[in-house]
Amino acid sequence: MKNKFYKLLFLFSLSLFAVSCSSDDDNHDDHDHDHDHEASGEHTFVRILLSDEKTAELTLFDPHEDKINSFTAKFPKASLYTTESGRFAGIVHRDNNFVETFDSGLEMHGDHVDVDDVAKFGTLTGSGLKPTHFKSKIGEILTFNDGDGTLSVGKEADVHKAGATFKTINAGLLAHHGAMATFTNGTYAITEKDNSVTGTLPEKVKIIDNTGKTLFDAKIATKGIHGNASDGVYAVFGSASGVLVVESNGNQKLIDHPADFDAAWFGTILETASAGKFIGFTAAKGAYLIDVVANTVKPIIANTTIMQCKVSYDHKKLAVLLHSGDLKIFNINSLQVEKETKATTETASDAALKPQMAVTDRFAYITSPSTGELLQVNLETLAVKKTKVSGTPYMITILGYENSETHNH
């Protein structure tokens, strides 16, 4: 809009409407927005964060711009997780008793995304003993610390607060390989161990508040628990005795495994976009849809050669990568295959380091530890693009937003 002539010519040729700029942030309809309608490309504000097995290098990949930035974490072989907002990552160094935070610099504003800052580490850190299980709900960032059975809790709002650290919640638990889930009312479902089963796995789940006080004792004892997810209403745990469903009011129930499971059980539970519906995965049987309201467990893919089982970033699709390299994308509502392709070379079931995967609504991103590459599978065209990221890519997570709306102030 440098001069009126070109502005009038533009308006006349389009015969549509004038686009005006306004400084009133309460009226976003009066702002210019840039649209990315290139369906074959990734959303403008999606980022891929990767760690490395042998070095402390972190790689931040911008698939829309095809650009890479490198950062240095405190330690190598970091586990990576995305916080509830999508802006931040939790970088968990279990063996080093340390948790870092990382900021993508992207901020969602309802209908558009601002580049609020450059990507960088946050100041918020944690020093729990063997932090392992990670969750993020209601603006909190949590780890369950296997070394002493405590929770560490931080806030997304404090990621850049000077001197911010995770606070410890001690519920008086024995040390164990545990898990926790957050309810929308701010209470937690947390595993506990009573040593009725040998090993490090817990047997029960109780409800605590943010001081560690027990609100509701465990009602059901299982033969071992591993893996969980929560939609804020239901907390679902995989157990050897069935699917354990816990509510914030203390109600608990077990949903039976399918009849042919024998000793198999779900060691991984994944959240979906559908209320009350979760994905259960066990390498011994495959991936199943768990409906905690209907008390049903239905097969999505019964297969014993699954290497990776992940829900998409929007929780609407299930991506399954087989050891053969075949990739299958399922619609969680219909349970039908939407796309399938040969995405990678075959990976031995006993490979020391296997490919990891993360999926948006447009692409599947798969690490190639043997070549140091990130494979980018276009879910529309099924074309595969390879990008060199680090020597031995280890873990992967998605940051940002499946959105291409920018805001011109």
N, C-alpha and C positions, 0 to 999 in steps of 0.2 A: 504494500500500500504506500509506495514511495511518492506517487503523485496521483492527483484525482483522475487524470486521463486514463491511466492504466487500471485504476480501480473501476471506473465506469465501463471500460471495455470488458473487463472481467465479469462485471455484473450483467452486462447486456448479453455476452456470449453464453453464459450459463442460464440466464432467465430464471434464476432461482431466488436466492435471498442474499442479503448482505451479511457478512460476518463481521461483527464488531468486537473490539477488545474492551474489557472492563476490569477495573481493579477491585471490584466487589466480589470477594471470595464466597459470599453467600449465594451467589447466582452463577452457578457453573455453566448454565446454558448460554451465557453471554461471553464465554471464553472461546478462544481458538483451541481446537484439539486436532492433533495430527493423527491420522488413521493409518494403520498398516493392514492392508487388505491382501497381502501376499500369503495366501493360504499355504503355499508350499514351504514357507519359511517359519522359523520359530517366532514366538511372541517377543516383542521388543524387550520386555522386562523380565525375562527368564534368565537365570544364571545357574551354572553347574559348578559345584565346588567339589574338589577331589583332594584326597590325601595320598601320601606315598608310603609304601611299606618300609623302605630302607632309609629314607631321608625325611627331614622335617618339612619338606616342601609342600605347600598347598597351592593348588592350581584353581584359579577362578576363570571359567570359560564363559564368554558371552557368545552364544550361538547365533544371535541375530546379526551381530557385527563381525563374527568369526575372529574374535580377539581373545587373547590369553594374558592374564596377569598372574604373577607368582608372588607368594608370600611365604614367610617362614614361621611355622608353628614352634611350640616349645620342644616337642618331641616328635619322632617319626611314628608311623603306624597308628594314626589317630582315627577314632571312630567319629563320624560326622552325622549331625542331626539338624533338622530345621525346626525353628520355633513356630508357635501357633500363628504368629502374624505373617510369617513368610520372609520377613526382613532379615532375621538373624540366624546364625548357626551356633549350635553347641559343639565344641570340639573336645572330645572326651579322651583323656590319656589314662586309661584304667591302671596300667602297670606303674604309672608315675604319680598316681593319686592327685590328678590335676585336671581341671576343666577350664577351657578358655571359651570366650565368646567372639563371634565375628560378625561384622555388619556389612551387608551387601550395599548399603548406601541408598537403597530404594525404599520409598515410602508410598503406601497406598492412600489415596484420598477419595474414596468412594467410587467415582467413575473414571479416575485417571491415576497415573503414577508419576511422582516427582523423583528426580535424582537428587536426593536430599544431601548427599555427601559422597565422598570417594569411599570405595570399599576399604575396610581396615579392621583391625582387631578392636574389640571392646576392652574396657578396663575391668569389667565384671569378671571375676574368676572364682573358682571353687577349689577346695583342697580336701575333699572327702577321701575316706580310705577305700580304695578300689571302687571308684564310681563306675557303674556299669549300665544300669537300666536308665534310659532317658525319656522324659515326657515333657510336653509343654501345653498347658491349658490355662484359661482365664488370665492370660498375661504373665504366667509364671514359667520358670525354667527349673526342672527338677531332675535330680539323679538319685537313684537308690544306690547306696554304698555297701557293696557286698562285704567289705572288710569289717564293718561293725554294726550293720543292720540299721543305719540311720538314713534319713533323707537330707539332701541338700537342696535348698530352695532359693532361687534368685528371681528377679523381676526383669522383664524385657525393658521396662522403663528405666532401669538402672544400668543398662549395658555400658553407657558412657559416663556414669557417675563416678567421680574421682574416689578411689579407694573402695569401691563397692565389692563385696564378697557375698557368696552364698551363705545363708544362715543354716544352721543344723537343727533338724527336728529329731529328737530322740524319743522313740516310742517304747523303749525298754525291750527291744527285740534281740534275740541271739543273732550272731553273724550268719548270713546265709546268702545264697544266690537268689535275690529277691526281686520284687517288682512292686510298682504302685500305680494308682490311677487317680485322677482328679475328677471330682464331681462339680457340677456347675454351682453348687452351694458353698464351695470352698473347702469341703472336707475331702479326705483321702481314703481310698481302699488300699491297704498295704498287706503284703504277705507276712506270715509269721511262721517260725519253725519251732516245733515241739519235740523234734528228734524221734517221732514215731516211725519215720522213714529214714533209713541210713542215707548218707550223702549230704550234699549241700542244698538240695531243693527243699523249699518250704511245703507245708501241708495245708495251711489254712489262710484265710484272709479276714482281717478285721477293719473297722472304720475308725479313723482317728481325726482329730481336729489339727489346726496348724501349730498347736503347742506340743503335740504328741499324745494328748489325752485320749484314751479309748472311749469312743462314743457308743459303739456296738461291738460286742465280742463276736468272734467267729462262730458260725452256726454249723458249718459242715467241715469235716476233716476228709482230706483226699489222700491219695497215695503218692502225691508229688505234683507240684505246680511249676509250669514254665511258660512264659509268653503271655502277654495281655494287651488289651486295647480298651479304650473307653470313648463313648460319645458324650460324656458328661452326665448322662442319665443312667446308663448301664456300664458297669465295669466287668469285662469278660476275661476269664483266665483259662488257659489250657491246663488240663490236669489229667493224670492217669486214671481218674475215676469218672471222667466226663467233663463237659464244658461247664465251668463254674461261673454263674452269673450273680453279680452282687449289685445291690442298689444302696443309695445313700441312707435310706431309712433302716438299713440292717438286714433287709430281706435277702435271702440267698437260696439258690436252687442249682441243681445239676441237670444238664441236658445230656441224654445218652448219646454215645458215639454210634455211628452206623453199625449194624449187626456184624458186618464182616471185618471190623477193625481188630478183633482179637486183642492183642496187647498194645496196638498202636494208639497214639493220642496226639493231639495238636500241641506242638511245641512253639508254634507261632500263631498269634492272633492279630488280624489287621482290621483297622477301622474302615468303613465305607461311608459314602454320602447318604445312604438310606438309613433312617432312624431305626435302631434296634437290629440292624443287620451287620454282620461281621464276616470276615474271611478266616477260616481255620486252615492251617497248612501243616502237613507232616510229610516228610520225604518218603515215609513208608507207604503212604496211600495217595496223596495228592492234595488238591485245594478244594475246599467245600464252603458253601454259604451257610452261615449260622444265623437263624432267625430266633432271637431270644424271646420274642413275644409269642410266636407260633410254636416254639420249642422244637424246631426242625433243623436238621443238618442235611443239606443236599449237595451232591457232587457237582462241581464245576468242571474239574478235570481230574479223573482218576488215573494217575500216572506215577510210577516210581522212579522216573529219571529226571525229575525237576531239579534244576540247579538254582534258579532264582524265582521267587514268587513275590511280586510287589503290586500294591495298588498304585494307580496313577496319582499325580499331584492333586487332582480334583476329587480323588476317591471314587470316581465313577466307573473306572475300568480296572480289570485285573490283568497284569502282564506276567506271563510265565515263560521262562527261558529254560529249555531243556539242555542236558549235557551234550546232546547232538548238535546244538547251535540253533535249533528251531525256536522261533519266537512266536507266541500265540497271544493275541489280545482279545480278552473277553469283555462283553458288556455285562456289568454286574446285575443290572435289572433283568435282562433277558436270559443271562447265563449262556449266551451264544457267542461263538467265535466271530469277531469282526474282521480281524486281520491275522494272517500268519505268513511267515517267511523264514528263510534261512538267514539268520542275522550274523552268526559267528562260525568259526571253525569248531570242531568238536573239542570238548574239554573232558579229560579223564576224571572219573568220579573220585579218584584219590589224589588229584592235583593239589599241590601245596597251597597255591593261591588261585582262586577261581574268579572269573569275571563277576563284577557287581553291576547292578542295574538300577536306573531311575527313569521314570516315564512321565511325560507331559501329555496333553491331549493331542499333540502333533508329532512328537518324537519319542523314541526310546533311546536312552543313552547307556551304553554298555562299556565297561572298562575292559581293556585287553592287557593284562599284567605282563604277558610275555613279550609284547611289542612296545609297551609304553604309550599306547594310543587310547583314545576315546572314540568308540564307534557311535555314530549318530544315524539312527534308522528312521527315515521319513515314513510315518505311518500312513501317509496318503499314497505316495509313489513306491514305497518299500525300497527306495534307493538307500545305500549305505555310504556314509562319508566318514573318513578317518582323520583324526586330528592328534598330533603328538602332544602329550600333556606332561608326562614325567617318566622317570626310569621304570618304576614299578607301581602304577596306580593301584591304590588299595581300597579305599571307601569313597562313596559318592553320595551327594545329596543335592536336591534342587532348592534354590533360593529365588526369591522374587515373586513375580505374579504373571499369570497367564493373561496378559493385558498388553495392549500396544498403544493405549491412549496417553499422549503427553499433554502437558499443560503449559501453554505459552503465556507467561505473566506479562 
